[in-house]
Amino acid sequence: MNYGEVLLRLKRHEEAIKQYMTALQYDKSNADLHYNLGVVYLDLQQHQRAMNHFNDALHIAPDHKVNYIDCSRSCH
């Protein structure tokens, strides 16, 4: 578990977003960072932003299987 995930579990969404966005500045091709950021946005009911990050993660790592589930959840 990373610090962003801890913040998400504590419902400290804005802090989690800042952590993931900072990490993405250093590693834009990290599918897990995009996925985790998508999860934060999904939890905030910001479905378009969530979908954007899930799509980025899938583009980077097409076999990121958990992503398919969350992408479908964000469409509803």
WOQUI-V193340 format. One line per field, one symbol per residue. phi: phi as a letter, one per 30 degrees, with the letter a starting at -180 (. if undefined). A space follows every 10 residues. Layout:
BEGIN
phi = ???
END
This chain:
BEGIN
phi = .cdddddddd icedddeddd dddddcbdcc ddddeddddd ddddicddde dedddddddd becdddeddd dddddc
END
